[in-house]
Amino acid sequence: MTVFEDLKWRGLVNDVTSQEVEDAINKGGLKFYIGVDPTGDSMHIGHYCTVIAIAKRLMDAGHTPILIAGGGTGLIGDPKPNVERPMISKEKVKNNIDCIKKQISKLLGKEITIVNNADWLCDMNAIDFLRDYGKHFNINYMLAKDTVKRRLDIGITYTEFSYMILQSIDFLKMYEKYGVTLQVGGQDQWGNITAGLELIRKIHGVDVKCYGFTVPLITRADGTKFGKSESGEALWLDINKTSSYAFYQYLINTEDSKVIDYLKKLTFLSKEDIDKLEVSLNEHPEEREAQKALAREIITFLHGEEEYNKALNISESLFSDKIWNLSSEEIISSIKDVPRFEVENNTNLIDLLVNEKIVSSKREAREMITGNAISINGKKEINLEKVITKSDAIEGKVLLIKKGKKNYFLGLMQ
C-alpha cells in the first residue's frame, strides 16, 4: 500500500482539499503542520490521534512536521458547538505550551520544531488585522462554515467569529516563514483549513500548491467522544494525570464493535497483525486479544514497556483478588477514578459503609455483608460485627473495598 492508501485503510482521512493531496503525501518531502490547543498542560487521547499518531506516520513517510502551539489563538478559543469557551490567562497558556512542547518531543522521539502563533498574532494591531486580513474574508463565506453556522441560533460573539481569520493567518505565516504546504487537523477544523488556503491564494496567487486534510473524530459505539472516563475525566497523556492502570482499564473495556477501528487509527501495528486480531475477535471474542493488543500498543508507546507491565500486573492482581501482591503506593497512585475517603482505626464496618455512602442504610449494609457482596482487599467479609483496624489494610494504609462485582472504594487509614 502507498502511504495515502494506508491512511485511508486506517480510516484516518475524512476530507481532502483536492485530489493532489494523495500524490503529494505519497511523494514525500512535504512540510506539514498541526495545531495544538494549549488549554491544558497535557495533551489527551484525542490529541494522540490527530497530533502524535498522524505526525509519526507522516514523519516515517519522509515528511517534516512543524507543530503550532496556539499561544495566540488559545487566548480566544475555537468556537465550541453549543457554548462560548472560557478565557484563560496568558500565564496559564504559556505554562501549558512549555509542558506540551516537552511532551511532543518525548513522544515523537526527536526534537520537533514547535512554533507559537503568539509571535505573529499578539503584536498585531486592530487596523493591520482589518486591512491586511479582514478584507479578504466575505461575511457570507464565513457564515456558511459549520463552526459558525451551528452557533448562529444560540449566538456567537465577534471574538469567536474572528477565530477563523486568526487560524487562516497561521496557515499563511507557516507557508511564508517555514515553507509549509500541508495542514492536518481534526474534522471540525475543515472550515478553518479551507479558509487558510483561500487566504494564501488571495495573497500569493491561485497557482500556489498548498493542501489540507482532516482526520475523523474518534467516537465510542454510542457516538460519544472516545477518551472520556465514566466520571467525564479525559485520558491525559501525562502519566501524572492519568495512570497507566487507568489507561489500561479504559482500553481493555473497549467495545468489540470499535476495537479494530481503534487499532487501525491509534496503533502502529501492520495490516497483517490487525487482520489476525480481527479474526481472533470474531472467533474468540471472550479472549479479548484485540483489546489487550490495543492497551499494550498505546501504553507502551506513551510510557514504555515497564509501565505497561505494571498496569497489567495491577489489573490482574485486582481482578483475581491478589491485591496483597501490590504495594500501597501502587494502589494509591493507580486507582484514581474511584471514591476515596479516610478511615479511622477501629471503625465499625457497617458504620463505614453507611457514612461513606457505599450503601444507603445499615439494613442494606447487613444484607450486602451476609450476601457475600462486600470484600476488603480481596477477602469476602461476612462478619456483621467487623471492626476495621490497620491490620486489615495493605501496609497498614490502604483498604480497597469492593461492593458487588464492579464498584470499588478506596479507604486510606489514618
Backbone hydrogen bonds in HBPLUS format (Angstrom, degrees):
<---DONOR---> <-ACCEPTOR-->    atom                        ^
c    i                          cat <-CA-CA->   ^        H-A-AA   ^      H-
h    n   atom  resd res      DA  || num        DHA   H-A  angle D-A-AA Bond
n    s   type  num  typ     dist DA aas  dist angle  dist       angle   num
A0006-ASP N   A0002-THR O   2.94 MM   4  6.16 152.5  2.01 148.0 155.1     1
A0007-LEU N   A0003-VAL O   3.03 MM   4  6.38 154.6  2.09 146.5 153.3     2
A0008-LYS N   A0004-PHE O   2.94 MM   4  6.22 156.7  2.00 150.0 156.0     3
A0009-TRP N   A0005-GLU O   2.82 MM   4  6.02 157.7  1.87 147.3 153.9     4
A0010-ARG N   A0006-ASP O   2.97 MM   4  6.15 149.5  2.07 145.8 153.6     5
A0012-LEU N   A0007-LEU O   2.90 MM   5  5.26 166.6  1.92 163.4 159.2     6
A0011-GLY N   A0008-LYS O   2.92 MM   3  4.97 152.1  2.00 101.8 110.8     7
A0014-ASN N   A0214-THR O   2.70 MM 200  5.32 168.6  1.72 156.7 152.6     8
A0214-THR N   A0015-ASP O   2.93 MM 199  5.31 153.3  2.01 145.3 152.7     9
A0017-THR N   A0212-GLY O   2.97 MM 195  5.39 146.0  2.09 163.2 161.0    10
A0021-VAL N   A0018-SER O   3.24 MM   3  5.83 165.9  2.26 113.5 117.6    11
A0024-ALA N   A0020-GLU O   2.98 MM   4  6.17 164.6  2.00 157.5 162.4    12
A0025-ILE N   A0021-VAL O   2.94 MM   4  6.12 159.6  1.98 155.6 160.1    13
A0026-ASN N   A0022-GLU O   2.99 MM   4  6.17 161.5  2.02 151.2 156.7    14
A0027-LYS N   A0023-ASP O   2.93 MM   4  5.99 147.9  2.03 146.3 154.6    15
A0029-GLY N   A0062-GLY O   3.17 MM  33  5.66 150.6  2.26 109.4 118.1    16
A0064-THR N   A0030-LEU O   2.82 MM  34  6.22 168.3  1.84 164.7 168.5    17
A0181-THR N   A0031-LYS O   3.06 MM 150  6.09 153.3  2.13 156.4 157.6    18
A0032-PHE N   A0064-THR O   2.95 MM  32  6.22 160.2  1.98 153.5 159.3    19
A0066-ILE N   A0032-PHE O   2.86 MM  34  6.16 138.2  2.04 157.1 169.5    20
A0033-TYR N   A0182-LEU O   2.89 MM 149  6.46 148.7  1.99 154.8 164.6    21
A0184-VAL N   A0033-TYR O   3.05 MM 151  6.31 162.9  2.08 162.7 165.6    22
A0068-ILE N   A0034-ILE O   3.05 MM  34  6.26 162.7  2.08 141.3 146.5    23
A0036-VAL N   A0068-ILE O   2.74 MM  32  5.99 153.4  1.81 176.4 173.6    24
A0070-GLY N   A0036-VAL O   3.30 MM  34  6.31 172.3  2.31 165.7 164.7    25
A0237-LEU N   A0043-MET O   2.82 MM 194  5.67 174.2  1.83 151.3 149.3    26
A0047-HIS N   A0044-HIS O   2.94 MM   3  5.48 125.8  2.24 112.7 125.4    27
A0048-TYR N   A0044-HIS O   3.21 MM   4  6.57 140.7  2.37 141.2 152.5    28
A0045-ILE N   A0235-LEU O   2.90 MM 190  5.69 137.9  2.08 157.5 170.8    29
A0051-VAL N   A0047-HIS O   2.67 MM   4  5.21 149.3  1.76 150.0 154.2    30
A0052-ILE N   A0047-HIS O   3.34 MM   5  6.81 146.0  2.46 138.0 147.5    31
A0053-ALA N   A0048-TYR O   2.69 MM   5  5.90 174.5  1.70 168.5 170.4    32
A0054-ILE N   A0049-CYS O   3.32 MM   5  6.28 142.4  2.47 143.9 152.0    33
A0055-ALA N   A0051-VAL O   3.01 MM   4  5.76 151.7  2.09 135.4 144.5    34
A0056-LYS N   A0052-ILE O   2.93 MM   4  6.06 164.1  1.96 155.3 159.3    35
A0057-ARG N   A0053-ALA O   3.11 MM   4  6.27 160.6  2.15 144.6 149.9    36
A0058-LEU N   A0054-ILE O   2.98 MM   4  6.22 166.7  2.00 158.6 161.7    37
A0059-MET N   A0055-ALA O   2.82 MM   4  5.95 153.3  1.89 147.5 156.0    38
A0060-ASP N   A0056-LYS O   2.88 MM   4  6.02 164.5  1.90 152.0 155.6    39
A0061-ALA N   A0057-ARG O   3.17 MM   4  6.38 127.8  2.46 132.6 145.8    40
A0061-ALA N   A0058-LEU O   3.11 MM   3  4.96 132.9  2.34  91.4 104.7    41
A0063-HIS N   A0058-LEU O   2.99 MM   5  5.45 160.3  2.03 149.5 146.9    42
A0062-GLY N   A0059-MET O   2.93 MM   3  5.25 161.9  1.96 114.5 117.6    43
A0067-LEU N   A0113-THR O   2.98 MM  46  6.42 156.2  2.04 160.5 160.8    44
A0115-VAL N   A0067-LEU O   2.83 MM  48  6.28 152.8  1.90 164.8 171.6    45
A0069-ALA N   A0115-VAL O   2.80 MM  46  6.12 168.0  1.81 170.7 174.0    46
A0071-GLY N   A0069-ALA O   2.76 MM   2  5.87 134.8  1.96 115.0 100.2    47
A0074-GLY N   A0070-GLY O   2.64 MM   4  4.98 140.1  1.79 126.6 138.5    48
A0075-LEU N   A0072-GLY O   3.11 MM   3  5.58 152.1  2.19 109.5 117.4    49
A0076-ILE N   A0073-THR O   2.90 MM   3  5.23 153.2  1.98 109.0 117.8    50
A0077-GLY N   A0073-THR O   2.80 MM   4  6.00 160.3  1.84 176.3 174.1    51
A0093-VAL N   A0089-SER O   3.05 MM   4  6.36 160.0  2.09 149.5 154.8    52
A0094-LYS N   A0090-LYS O   3.00 MM   4  6.20 161.6  2.03 148.8 153.4    53
A0095-ASN N   A0091-GLU O   3.05 MM   4  6.28 162.1  2.08 147.8 152.2    54
A0096-ASN N   A0092-LYS O   2.93 MM   4  6.12 161.1  1.97 151.0 156.5    55
A0097-ILE N   A0093-VAL O   2.95 MM   4  6.19 156.9  2.00 151.9 157.7    56
A0098-ASP N   A0094-LYS O   3.11 MM   4  6.37 160.1  2.15 150.5 155.2    57
A0099-CYS N   A0095-ASN O   3.12 MM   4  6.41 157.5  2.17 150.0 155.6    58
A0100-ILE N   A0096-ASN O   2.93 MM   4  6.15 161.6  1.96 152.4 157.6    59
A0101-LYS N   A0097-ILE O   2.91 MM   4  6.04 158.7  1.96 154.0 159.0    60
A0102-LYS N   A0098-ASP O   3.45 MM   4  6.67 162.6  2.48 143.1 146.0    61
A0103-GLN N   A0099-CYS O   3.13 MM   4  6.38 155.7  2.19 145.2 152.4    62
A0104-ILE N   A0100-ILE O   2.89 MM   4  6.08 164.5  1.91 159.6 161.8    63
A0105-SER N   A0101-LYS O   3.17 MM   4  6.32 174.2  2.17 153.9 155.5    64
A0106-LYS N   A0102-LYS O   3.11 MM   4  6.20 156.7  2.17 144.4 150.9    65
A0107-LEU N   A0103-GLN O   3.03 MM   4  6.22 163.3  2.06 150.7 154.9    66
A0108-LEU N   A0104-ILE O   2.93 MM   4  6.06 160.4  1.97 158.3 163.1    67
A0109-GLY N   A0106-LYS O   3.38 MM   3  5.26 150.5  2.47  94.4 102.8    68
A0119-ASP N   A0116-ASN O   2.98 MM   3  5.94 168.0  2.00 127.3 130.4    69
A0120-TRP N   A0117-ASN O   3.30 MM   3  5.75 147.2  2.41 106.7 113.2    70
A0121-LEU N   A0117-ASN O   2.98 MM   4  6.07 145.6  2.10 147.1 158.1    71
A0122-CYS N   A0118-ALA O   3.11 MM   4  4.99 153.8  2.18 118.1 126.3    72
A0124-MET N   A0121-LEU O   3.34 MM   3  5.47 160.3  2.38 104.6 110.4    73
A0129-PHE N   A0125-ASN O   3.03 MM   4  6.26 160.1  2.07 154.6 160.9    74
A0130-LEU N   A0126-ALA O   3.04 MM   4  6.28 160.3  2.08 148.8 153.0    75
A0131-ARG N   A0127-ILE O   2.84 MM   4  6.01 168.8  1.85 158.3 161.7    76
A0132-ASP N   A0128-ASP O   2.78 MM   4  5.48 160.2  1.82 144.7 151.6    77
A0133-TYR N   A0129-PHE O   3.20 MM   4  5.55 146.3  2.31 126.7 135.5    78
A0134-GLY N   A0129-PHE O   2.93 MM   5  6.22 162.9  1.96 150.4 155.1    79
A0135-LYS N   A0130-LEU O   3.18 MM   5  6.32 127.1  2.47 153.3 160.9    80
A0136-HIS N   A0133-TYR O   2.97 MM   3  5.62 159.3  2.01 121.0 127.5    81
A0137-PHE N   A0134-GLY O   3.13 MM   3  5.57 168.4  2.14 117.2 120.5    82
A0141-TYR N   A0138-ASN O   3.02 MM   3  5.19 119.7  2.40 100.9 116.0    83
A0142-MET N   A0138-ASN O   3.07 MM   4  6.46 154.6  2.13 153.0 160.3    84
A0143-LEU N   A0139-ILE O   2.86 MM   4  6.12 157.7  1.91 155.7 162.1    85
A0144-ALA N   A0140-ASN O   3.20 MM   4  6.31 134.0  2.42 136.9 147.1    86
A0145-LYS N   A0142-MET O   3.19 MM   3  5.53 158.1  2.24 108.5 114.9    87
A0148-VAL N   A0145-LYS O   3.05 MM   3  5.54 136.8  2.25 110.8 122.0    88
A0149-LYS N   A0145-LYS O   2.78 MM   4  5.90 178.9  1.78 165.5 165.9    89
A0150-ARG N   A0146-ASP O   3.03 MM   4  5.86 169.3  2.04 150.6 151.6    90
A0151-ARG N   A0148-VAL O   2.93 MM   3  5.44 154.6  1.99 114.8 123.3    91
A0152-LEU N   A0149-LYS O   3.29 MM   3  5.39 158.4  2.34 104.4 110.6    92
A0155-GLY N   A0151-ARG O   2.77 MM   4  5.69 129.0  2.03 149.5 165.4    93
A0161-PHE N   A0157-THR O   2.95 MM   4  6.15 159.3  1.99 149.9 156.8    94
A0162-SER N   A0158-TYR O   2.92 MM   4  6.01 144.0  2.05 146.6 153.3    95
A0163-TYR N   A0160-GLU O   3.01 MM   3  5.17 157.0  2.07 106.3 113.8    96
A0165-ILE N   A0162-SER O   3.02 MM   3  5.43 124.9  2.33 107.6 120.7    97
A0166-LEU N   A0162-SER O   3.21 MM   4  6.62 157.5  2.27 151.6 158.1    98
A0167-GLN N   A0163-TYR O   2.95 MM   4  6.28 162.9  1.98 161.4 164.9    99
A0168-SER N   A0164-MET O   2.97 MM   4  6.13 145.4  2.09 139.9 149.9   100
A0169-ILE N   A0165-ILE O   2.95 MM   4  6.25 148.9  2.05 147.8 155.7   101
A0170-ASP N   A0166-LEU O   3.18 MM   4  6.57 142.9  2.32 138.5 148.4   102
A0171-PHE N   A0167-GLN O   3.29 MM   4  6.73 154.9  2.35 147.9 151.0   103
A0172-LEU N   A0168-SER O   3.09 MM   4  6.39 163.3  2.12 150.5 155.3   104
A0173-LYS N   A0169-ILE O   2.84 MM   4  6.06 166.5  1.85 157.3 160.2   105
A0174-MET N   A0170-ASP O   2.84 MM   4  6.05 158.1  1.88 155.3 161.9   106
A0175-TYR N   A0171-PHE O   2.97 MM   4  6.15 150.8  2.06 146.3 153.7   107
A0176-GLU N   A0172-LEU O   2.93 MM   4  6.19 161.2  1.96 151.8 157.1   108
A0177-LYS N   A0173-LYS O   2.79 MM   4  5.69 169.1  1.80 152.4 156.0   109
A0178-TYR N   A0174-MET O   3.06 MM   4  5.28 146.7  2.18 122.6 132.3   110
A0180-VAL N   A0174-MET O   3.16 MM   6  5.46 169.5  2.17 128.6 125.3   111
A0179-GLY N   A0175-TYR O   3.22 MM   4  4.63 136.1  2.42 112.5 118.0   112
A0211-TYR N   A0181-THR O   2.66 MM  30  6.04 156.5  1.72 154.6 162.5   113
A0183-GLN N   A0211-TYR O   3.08 MM  28  6.51 151.6  2.16 136.3 142.7   114
A0213-PHE N   A0183-GLN O   3.13 MM  30  6.70 151.2  2.22 158.3 166.6   115
A0185-GLY N   A0213-PHE O   3.32 MM  28  6.82 149.3  2.42 146.7 154.2   116
A0215-VAL N   A0185-GLY O   2.81 MM  30  6.15 147.3  1.92 144.8 155.6   117
A0189-GLN N   A0186-GLY O   2.80 MM   3  5.47 163.2  1.83 124.4 129.4   118
A0187-GLN N   A0215-VAL O   2.84 MM  28  5.36 124.3  2.15 164.9 150.4   119
A0190-TRP N   A0187-GLN O   3.38 MM   3  5.63 165.7  2.40 112.6 112.9   120
A0193-ILE N   A0189-GLN O   2.89 MM   4  6.12 158.8  1.94 160.6 167.3   121
A0194-THR N   A0190-TRP O   3.00 MM   4  6.19 173.8  2.00 159.3 160.2   122
A0195-ALA N   A0191-GLY O   3.04 MM   4  6.08 148.7  2.14 138.3 147.4   123
A0196-GLY N   A0192-ASN O   3.01 MM   4  6.19 148.2  2.12 140.3 148.3   124
A0197-LEU N   A0193-ILE O   3.06 MM   4  6.43 153.8  2.13 149.3 156.2   125
A0198-GLU N   A0194-THR O   3.04 MM   4  6.28 155.8  2.10 144.5 150.6   126
A0199-LEU N   A0195-ALA O   3.06 MM   4  6.33 152.6  2.13 144.9 151.9   127
A0200-ILE N   A0196-GLY O   3.02 MM   4  6.32 160.4  2.06 151.4 156.1   128
A0201-ARG N   A0197-LEU O   3.04 MM   4  6.28 162.9  2.07 151.3 155.6   129
A0202-LYS N   A0198-GLU O   2.95 MM   4  6.13 152.4  2.02 147.1 154.8   130
A0203-ILE N   A0199-LEU O   3.11 MM   4  6.26 146.2  2.22 145.6 153.6   131
A0204-HIS N   A0200-ILE O   2.75 MM   4  5.76 161.4  1.78 154.8 161.0   132
A0205-GLY N   A0201-ARG O   2.76 MM   4  4.58 134.2  1.97 124.8 129.0   133
A0208-VAL N   A0205-GLY O   3.41 MM   3  6.05 169.6  2.42 118.1 119.5   134
A0226-PHE N   A0218-ILE O   3.20 MM   8  5.75 166.4  2.22 136.0 131.9   135
A0220-ARG N   A0224-THR O   2.81 MM   4  5.49 162.8  1.83 160.2 165.9   136
A0223-GLY N   A0220-ARG O   2.97 MM   3  5.30 163.6  2.00 115.6 119.5   137
A0235-LEU N   A0227-GLY O   3.02 MM   8  5.53 132.3  2.25 160.5 163.3   138
A0229-SER N   A0233-GLU O   2.83 MM   4  5.28 175.2  1.83 154.7 155.0   139
A0232-GLY N   A0229-SER O   2.85 MM   3  5.10 158.2  1.90 110.2 117.3   140
A0241-LYS N   A0238-ASP O   2.94 MM   3  5.44 157.7  1.99 115.0 122.3   141
A0242-THR N   A0238-ASP O   3.04 MM   4  6.33 156.6  2.10 156.3 163.8   142
A0247-PHE N   A0243-SER O   3.06 MM   4  6.40 158.1  2.11 149.2 155.2   143
A0248-TYR N   A0244-SER O   2.81 MM   4  6.03 158.7  1.86 147.3 153.8   144
A0249-GLN N   A0245-TYR O   2.89 MM   4  6.17 164.4  1.91 156.3 159.1   145
A0250-TYR N   A0246-ALA O   3.08 MM   4  6.26 157.5  2.13 144.7 150.7   146
A0251-LEU N   A0247-PHE O   2.95 MM   4  6.17 170.7  1.95 159.4 161.5   147
A0252-ILE N   A0248-TYR O   2.81 MM   4  5.84 162.9  1.84 157.9 162.8   148
A0254-THR N   A0251-LEU O   3.13 MM   3  5.25 157.6  2.18 113.7 113.0   149
A0258-LYS N   A0255-GLU O   3.01 MM   3  5.46 157.1  2.07 113.2 120.3   150
A0259-VAL N   A0255-GLU O   3.11 MM   4  6.15 137.6  2.29 156.2 168.6   151
A0262-TYR N   A0258-LYS O   3.05 MM   4  6.36 155.7  2.11 156.0 163.4   152
A0263-LEU N   A0259-VAL O   2.91 MM   4  6.17 152.6  1.99 146.0 153.9   153
A0264-LYS N   A0260-ILE O   3.02 MM   4  6.27 154.8  2.08 148.9 154.6   154
A0265-LYS N   A0261-ASP O   3.09 MM   4  6.32 163.0  2.12 148.8 153.1   155
A0266-LEU N   A0262-TYR O   2.75 MM   4  5.50 163.0  1.78 152.3 157.0   156
A0267-THR N   A0263-LEU O   3.30 MM   4  5.30 145.0  2.43 124.0 128.2   157
A0274-ILE N   A0270-SER O   3.01 MM   4  6.29 162.6  2.04 153.6 158.4   158
A0275-ASP N   A0271-LYS O   2.82 MM   4  5.96 155.6  1.88 150.6 157.6   159
A0276-LYS N   A0272-GLU O   3.10 MM   4  6.35 151.9  2.18 143.7 150.4   160
A0277-LEU N   A0273-ASP O   3.09 MM   4  6.40 153.7  2.16 144.2 151.3   161
A0278-GLU N   A0274-ILE O   2.91 MM   4  6.17 143.9  2.04 145.0 155.2   162
A0279-VAL N   A0275-ASP O   3.09 MM   4  6.40 149.1  2.18 143.5 150.9   163
A0280-SER N   A0276-LYS O   3.03 MM   4  6.36 161.0  2.07 148.7 153.6   164
A0281-LEU N   A0277-LEU O   2.87 MM   4  6.08 152.5  1.95 142.7 150.6   165
A0282-ASN N   A0278-GLU O   3.01 MM   4  6.22 155.5  2.07 145.2 150.8   166
A0283-GLU N   A0279-VAL O   2.93 MM   4  6.10 154.8  1.99 152.6 159.7   167
A0284-HIS N   A0280-SER O   2.69 MM   4  5.38 158.5  1.73 146.0 153.0   168
A0287-GLU N   A0284-HIS O   3.08 MM   3  5.81 159.0  2.13 120.9 126.5   169
A0288-ARG N   A0285-PRO O   3.14 MM   3  5.49 150.2  2.23 109.7 117.9   170
A0292-LYS N   A0288-ARG O   2.97 MM   4  6.21 159.0  2.01 151.2 157.4   171
A0293-ALA N   A0289-GLU O   2.96 MM   4  6.12 153.2  2.03 143.5 150.5   172
A0294-LEU N   A0290-ALA O   2.94 MM   4  6.20 153.7  2.01 147.0 154.4   173
A0295-ALA N   A0291-GLN O   3.02 MM   4  6.28 165.5  2.04 152.9 155.4   174
A0296-ARG N   A0292-LYS O   2.93 MM   4  6.09 163.8  1.96 147.3 152.5   175
A0297-GLU N   A0293-ALA O   2.90 MM   4  5.98 170.1  1.91 153.0 155.5   176
A0298-ILE N   A0294-LEU O   3.14 MM   4  6.21 171.0  2.15 151.8 154.5   177
A0299-ILE N   A0295-ALA O   3.04 MM   4  5.93 163.6  2.07 149.7 154.6   178
A0300-THR N   A0296-ARG O   3.02 MM   4  5.82 156.8  2.07 141.3 148.7   179
A0301-PHE N   A0297-GLU O   3.07 MM   4  6.07 154.2  2.14 137.0 144.3   180
A0302-LEU N   A0298-ILE O   2.94 MM   4  6.12 159.2  1.99 150.2 156.0   181
A0303-HIS N   A0299-ILE O   2.78 MM   4  5.71 170.3  1.79 154.7 158.1   182
A0304-GLY N   A0300-THR O   2.87 MM   4  4.18 138.4  2.04 110.6 119.5   183
A0308-TYR N   A0304-GLY O   3.22 MM   4  6.56 152.0  2.30 145.1 153.3   184
A0309-ASN N   A0305-GLU O   2.90 MM   4  6.17 165.8  1.92 156.8 159.6   185
A0310-LYS N   A0306-GLU O   2.95 MM   4  6.16 149.7  2.04 142.6 151.5   186
A0311-ALA N   A0307-GLU O   2.95 MM   4  6.17 160.3  1.99 146.9 151.3   187
A0312-LEU N   A0308-TYR O   2.90 MM   4  6.16 157.8  1.95 152.7 159.3   188
A0313-ASN N   A0309-ASN O   2.89 MM   4  6.04 158.4  1.94 146.2 151.8   189
A0314-ILE N   A0310-LYS O   2.96 MM   4  6.20 164.1  1.99 153.1 156.9   190
A0315-SER N   A0311-ALA O   3.00 MM   4  6.13 163.6  2.02 146.9 151.7   191
A0316-GLU N   A0312-LEU O   2.91 MM   4  6.08 167.7  1.93 153.1 156.5   192
A0317-SER N   A0313-ASN O   2.89 MM   4  5.98 155.3  1.95 147.2 154.5   193
A0318-LEU N   A0314-ILE O   2.95 MM   4  6.09 157.7  2.00 149.9 155.5   194
A0319-PHE N   A0315-SER O   3.00 MM   4  6.13 168.2  2.01 154.2 157.4   195
A0320-SER N   A0316-GLU O   3.05 MM   4  5.89 118.8  2.44 134.6 145.7   196
A0322-LYS N   A0317-SER O   2.64 MM   5  4.53 152.4  1.71 151.8 154.4   197
A0321-ASP N   A0318-LEU O   3.33 MM   3  5.19 160.1  2.37 101.5 103.9   198
A0325-ASN N   A0322-LYS O   2.96 MM   3  5.82 166.5  1.98 125.0 128.9   199
A0326-LEU N   A0323-ILE O   2.96 MM   3  5.60 166.2  1.98 120.0 124.6   200
A0331-ILE N   A0327-SER O   3.22 MM   4  6.54 157.9  2.27 149.7 154.8   201
A0332-ILE N   A0328-SER O   2.93 MM   4  6.14 169.4  1.94 154.8 157.7   202
A0333-SER N   A0329-GLU O   2.93 MM   4  5.90 167.2  1.95 150.6 154.4   203
A0334-SER N   A0330-GLU O   3.14 MM   4  5.94 139.8  2.31 134.1 143.6   204
A0335-ILE N   A0331-ILE O   2.97 MM   4  5.74 167.7  1.99 150.6 154.4   205
A0410-LEU N   A0339-PRO O   2.90 MM  71  6.22 175.2  1.90 168.2 168.3   206
A0341-PHE N   A0410-LEU O   3.06 MM  69  6.54 144.3  2.20 161.6 165.4   207
A0412-LEU N   A0341-PHE O   2.90 MM  71  6.26 157.8  1.95 156.3 163.7   208
A0343-VAL N   A0412-LEU O   2.91 MM  69  5.73 156.7  1.97 138.0 136.3   209
A0414-GLN N   A0343-VAL O   2.87 MM  71  5.91 148.0  1.97 164.1 158.2   210
A0346-ASN N   A0388-ILE O   2.73 MM  42  5.18 124.4  2.04 144.2 161.5   211
A0347-THR N   A0388-ILE O   3.13 MM  41  5.07 137.5  2.31 137.2 140.8   212
A0388-ILE N   A0347-THR O   2.67 MM  41  5.07 163.3  1.69 156.5 150.3   213
A0352-LEU N   A0348-ASN O   2.97 MM   4  6.22 154.1  2.04 151.2 159.3   214
A0349-LEU N   A0386-LYS O   2.96 MM  37  5.63 178.5  1.96 152.0 152.0   215
A0353-LEU N   A0349-LEU O   2.92 MM   4  6.22 161.8  1.96 158.2 161.9   216
A0354-VAL N   A0350-ILE O   3.11 MM   4  6.34 156.9  2.17 149.7 155.2   217
A0355-ASN N   A0351-ASP O   2.82 MM   4  5.90 171.6  1.83 155.9 158.9   218
A0356-GLU N   A0352-LEU O   3.03 MM   4  5.96 157.1  2.08 149.5 154.1   219
A0358-ILE N   A0353-LEU O   2.90 MM   5  5.01 138.8  2.07 153.3 162.4   220
A0359-VAL N   A0353-LEU O   3.19 MM   6  5.74 150.0  2.29 135.0 132.3   221
A0357-LYS N   A0354-VAL O   3.01 MM   3  5.05 158.8  2.05 108.1 112.6   222
A0365-ALA N   A0361-SER O   2.98 MM   4  6.26 153.7  2.05 143.3 151.3   223
A0366-ARG N   A0362-LYS O   2.93 MM   4  6.20 160.9  1.96 150.2 153.6   224
A0367-GLU N   A0363-ARG O   3.00 MM   4  6.30 157.6  2.05 149.8 156.3   225
A0368-MET N   A0364-GLU O   2.84 MM   4  6.04 157.9  1.89 153.5 159.1   226
A0369-ILE N   A0365-ALA O   2.98 MM   4  6.19 158.9  2.03 150.7 156.3   227
A0370-THR N   A0366-ARG O   2.97 MM   4  6.12 173.7  1.98 152.8 154.8   228
A0371-GLY N   A0367-GLU O   2.94 MM   4  5.86 130.7  2.19 134.0 147.0   229
A0373-ALA N   A0368-MET O   2.86 MM   5  5.01 161.3  1.89 169.1 162.7   230
A0372-ASN N   A0369-ILE O   3.16 MM   3  5.38 156.7  2.22 114.8 114.7   231
A0404-GLY N   A0373-ALA O   2.83 MM  31  4.84 164.5  1.85 142.7 148.0   232
A0381-GLU N   A0374-ILE O   2.90 MM   7  5.85 169.2  1.91 160.5 158.5   233
A0375-SER N   A0402-LYS O   2.94 MM  27  5.06 156.7  2.00 145.3 151.7   234
A0402-LYS N   A0375-SER O   2.91 MM  27  5.06 160.6  1.95 139.3 145.4   235
A0376-ILE N   A0379-LYS O   2.84 MM   3  5.28 158.3  1.89 146.1 146.2   236
A0379-LYS N   A0376-ILE O   3.16 MM   3  5.28 164.3  2.18 108.6 113.5   237
A0377-ASN N   A0400-LEU O   2.91 MM  23  5.01 169.6  1.92 140.1 143.6   238
A0386-LYS N   A0383-ASN O   3.16 MM   3  5.25 159.3  2.21 112.5 113.0   239
A0392-ASP N   A0389-THR O   2.99 MM   3  5.63 157.1  2.04 116.2 123.0   240
A0393-ALA N   A0390-LYS O   3.07 MM   3  5.18 149.9  2.17 102.4 111.5   241
A0396-GLY N   A0393-ALA O   3.06 MM   3  4.59 158.4  2.11 114.1 109.2   242
A0394-ILE N   A0398-VAL O   2.91 MM   4  5.07 151.4  1.99 146.8 143.4   243
A0397-LYS N   A0394-ILE O   2.89 MM   3  5.67 169.4  1.90 122.7 126.4   244
A0398-VAL N   A0394-ILE O   3.26 MM   4  5.07 162.6  2.29 130.7 135.8   245
A0413-MET N   A0397-LYS O   2.83 MM  16  4.90 160.7  1.87 136.8 142.1   246
A0399-LEU N   A0411-GLY O   2.82 MM  12  4.76 155.7  1.88 150.6 150.4   247
A0411-GLY N   A0399-LEU O   2.74 MM  12  4.76 178.8  1.74 155.6 155.3   248
A0401-ILE N   A0409-PHE O   2.83 MM   8  5.11 155.8  1.89 162.8 162.8   249
A0409-PHE N   A0401-ILE O   2.84 MM   8  5.11 138.5  2.02 149.8 159.5   250
A0403-LYS N   A0407-ASN O   2.81 MM   4  5.18 163.3  1.83 154.0 159.2   251
